[in-house]
Amino acid sequence: MNPINIDENCQFLKDLETKSSGVNIAMWNLITSKKDLTLFCKGITPHRKWRLKNVKKYFGLFDTNGKHNIKKALDLLYESIAPNKKGEK
């Protein structure tokens, strides 16, 4: 699997470092973006104002092109982060 090129100053990494009492906002955005991108890859726009460029900007994926490659990058990102977050309170 190829490594993911993420901008070090992206909002996702900043949100991931913040502590919250509930679900971390970065994890929430990752999960919902995965869902939205799955719909988008099937030809369905998730909602009227949804744009792929906003997903790329938030996650710092400017070097990744193509909706399927971005989806693979988000899936890999989720798999690498989610196990670390399960035991955290």
C-alpha positions as CSV (number, residue, x, y, z in Angstrom):
1,M,0.0,0.0,0.0
2,N,1.3,3.4,-0.9
3,P,1.8,6.0,1.9
4,I,-0.7,8.8,2.2
5,N,0.7,12.3,1.5
6,I,-1.0,14.6,4.0
7,D,-0.3,18.3,4.4
8,E,1.1,18.7,7.9
9,N,-0.9,21.9,8.5
10,C,-4.3,20.5,7.5
11,Q,-7.3,21.0,9.8
12,F,-7.8,17.3,10.2
13,L,-4.5,16.8,12.1
14,K,-5.2,19.9,14.2
15,D,-8.7,18.6,15.1
16,L,-7.3,15.1,15.8
17,E,-5.0,16.5,18.6
18,T,-7.8,18.2,20.5
19,K,-9.3,16.4,23.4
20,S,-13.1,16.2,23.8
21,S,-15.5,14.5,26.1
22,G,-17.4,12.8,23.2
23,V,-16.4,11.8,19.8
24,N,-13.4,13.7,18.4
25,I,-14.5,16.1,15.7
26,A,-11.7,14.8,13.4
27,M,-12.9,11.2,13.7
28,W,-16.5,12.4,13.1
29,N,-15.5,14.2,10.0
30,L,-13.5,11.2,8.8
31,I,-16.4,8.8,9.2
32,T,-18.9,11.1,7.6
33,S,-16.5,11.9,4.7
34,K,-16.0,8.2,4.1
35,K,-19.7,7.8,3.8
36,D,-20.1,10.8,1.6
37,L,-17.3,9.8,-0.7
38,T,-18.7,6.3,-1.0
39,L,-21.9,7.9,-2.3
40,F,-20.0,10.2,-4.6
41,C,-18.0,7.3,-6.1
42,K,-21.4,5.8,-7.1
43,G,-22.5,9.0,-8.8
44,I,-24.6,10.4,-6.0
45,T,-24.0,13.9,-4.6
46,P,-24.3,13.5,-0.8
47,H,-26.0,16.9,-0.4
48,R,-26.3,20.2,-2.4
49,K,-23.3,22.0,-1.0
50,W,-20.9,19.0,-0.9
51,R,-17.7,19.4,-2.8
52,L,-14.7,17.1,-3.2
53,K,-12.3,20.0,-3.0
54,N,-13.5,20.6,0.6
55,V,-12.7,17.0,1.6
56,K,-9.2,17.3,0.0
57,K,-8.6,20.6,1.8
58,Y,-9.7,19.4,5.2
59,F,-7.7,16.2,5.1
60,G,-4.7,17.8,3.3
61,L,-4.9,15.5,0.3
62,F,-3.9,17.9,-2.4
63,D,-1.5,15.5,-4.1
64,T,-4.2,12.8,-4.4
65,N,-6.2,13.0,-7.6
66,G,-9.4,11.1,-8.5
67,K,-12.3,10.3,-6.3
68,H,-11.5,6.6,-6.0
69,N,-7.9,7.4,-4.9
70,I,-9.2,9.8,-2.3
71,K,-11.6,7.2,-1.0
72,K,-8.8,4.7,-0.7
73,A,-6.7,7.3,1.2
74,L,-9.5,8.0,3.7
75,D,-10.1,4.2,4.2
76,L,-6.4,3.7,4.9
77,L,-6.4,6.7,7.2
78,Y,-9.4,5.4,9.1
79,E,-7.9,1.9,9.4
80,S,-4.6,3.4,10.8
81,I,-6.3,5.7,13.3
82,A,-9.4,3.9,14.5
83,P,-7.7,1.1,16.4
84,N,-5.7,3.6,18.4
85,K,-8.8,5.6,19.3
86,K,-11.0,2.6,20.5
87,G,-9.5,2.3,24.0
88,E,-9.2,6.0,24.6
89,K,-11.6,7.8,26.9
